[in-house]
């Protein structure tokens, strides 16, 4: 089968899989993201499904010239023109090869036949050249080529360049070459043993190289502005790409296992559009010019001009003389590819010096393991909150979150040795007198005062300890609240020689919107950082999403990723009590944490612990929660294979792969999901349970 546009689209979900393969970063169909072709600062690039053509396309509204289907996009990366039939065919082959689609092409079949019949069959381009290899042009005649002599092979060999490398880059040995110069005067060169001639043929031009002659280089034909030697030999993806000063350097690097290109000369302008495309394919683009003054000055100039593309500059430890100045000489002098890699790593060390110094302080020392953080809050011996981490308490309006928080706070401020009702949760008290800080952004000052009086009463205290600080921040702007919280935490940390626990009742009121991803990430990362610095537990309160299984918005998603524990408080109308269940614990499964309940006691005039829910209730809750999870998972796609289902459960419940597999097994056993008919292992929502 010949590779066609249609066969590619059929194999790649109408082109969507091509975009998923080539476009870096986290992006979603129909959502704006930063254009990967340049250092975009404003998200205005979209991948969307075009209903008219029935294929996926990309469009950058910040650049009117940037937009098209997956073939346009791949052509953009590899400098191919979709309107050119030859280029388009190469684009199809690139997609097939890069994505391992295993679509068979006629040319691939010819290569297969050739390999099977080798050495009986040879391709035409493998025969010894006896005809001109360059196109006819108005200012030069076709060069007469010949087989490479042993002396010529020895010349290239000193730089590590083999016959295979010469063949790969299309280099030919020239016997005679003649043409007409710009002034209209004819010229002719003939190769001799002492003055060999080599050619680098292009489509409509040829570059002549005479390494042992006074006139070493000659261009003839229509030399395009975008001359790039070695571009066609580059892989689809790679780590390092060197930009060198000449063709010999490119081949010398290639022979030693590196990727390289060169332009007309070291002083020639490097087109930024080509670098942007290559920047998409290679991690490090590094200029490696000659070590003489011209080469060093040009390298510095180009690296500064291409700084926004991340282009680096490496100078070899050579003398800079005629015999010792370029990377070809580097290998001729006996240096190996490992030495060049060592020099490259030294260059990275200098570039990343500050980062590596910071990273060194974060390196795990196996001889001196970090101090294990003590648990602060536990339920039935399972840690849900620890020093150096975040704990989130969530629930709907009126579920009892504030009352449960009061139980935790009273457990901290109680006198050492006192046994009080902390609503079924064990919490470490604070004999060292470190700061306990409460920030409330939702309740009025009067209501907060009333709640604090209940907390003191539960802790059997007449007045609060000096290290217990509570603040009503309702009257402040959101921006002021963040500043006040961060600065006061820092002050109290030094005032009381540490912070035992911080409570932020209404964390959503610290940012403009729970769906603002940037603000959410910034806030949670800062809280997580401070929890580690102050070695404290920061308890935040945030409402649940309507599904009842996830926290609200981007803020909730970020907290679910970072928090060591998440507890949900639910109101149970049948018993008029509140139930505490774990949505996440750092170690183990949240569904294995017992359900505890608390409710109002008229005689005590406060809430009290009512014990654990029965095993039947726990089992029913587990089945119900997993059914809700399964409904969400299969809402968009009704059938999933096993690996897709594992990933979906991991994302939904924030558990590891092993635990996700256990949940899938449990859902199958309780008829929440079922396997579809057929040979493939696929699952769907079961209609049996509900």
Secondary structure, DSSP 8 states (H G I E B T S, - for coil): ----HHHHHHHTTTTHHHHHHHS-SS--TTS-B--TTTT--S--EEEEEETTTTEEEEEETT-TT-EEEHHHHHHHHTT--TTSHHHHHHHHHHHHHHTT-----HHHHHHHHHHHHTTS---GGGS---S--S--BTTB---EEE---HHHHHHHHTTT--HHHHHHTTEEEEEEEEEE-TTS-EEEEE--SSS--EEEE-SSEEEEE-TTSSS-EEEEE---TT--BTSTT--SSEEEEEEESSHHHHHHHHHTT-EEEE-S-TTS---HHHHHHHHHHEEEEEEE--SSHHHHHHHHHHHHHTGGGT-EE---S---BTTB-SHHHHHHTT--HHHHHHHHHHHHHHHTHHHHHHHHHHS--TTS------EEEEETTEEEEETTSEEEEEE-TTSSHHHHHHHHHHHHHS-TT-----TT-EE---TT--EEEEEESSS-HHHHHHHHHHHHHHTT-SS--TTEEEEE-TTS-HHHHHHHHHHHHHHHHHHTTSEEEEEEETGGGGSS-TT-HHHHHHHHHHHHHHHHHHT-EEEEEE-B-TTSSSBSHHHHHHHHHH-SEEEEEEEETTTTEEEEEEEEESSS-GGGS--EEEEEETTTTEEEEEEE--HHHHHHHHHHHHHHHHHHHHHH-S-EEHHHHHHHHHHHHT--HHHHHHHHHHHHHTTSEEE-SSSS-EEEE-SS--
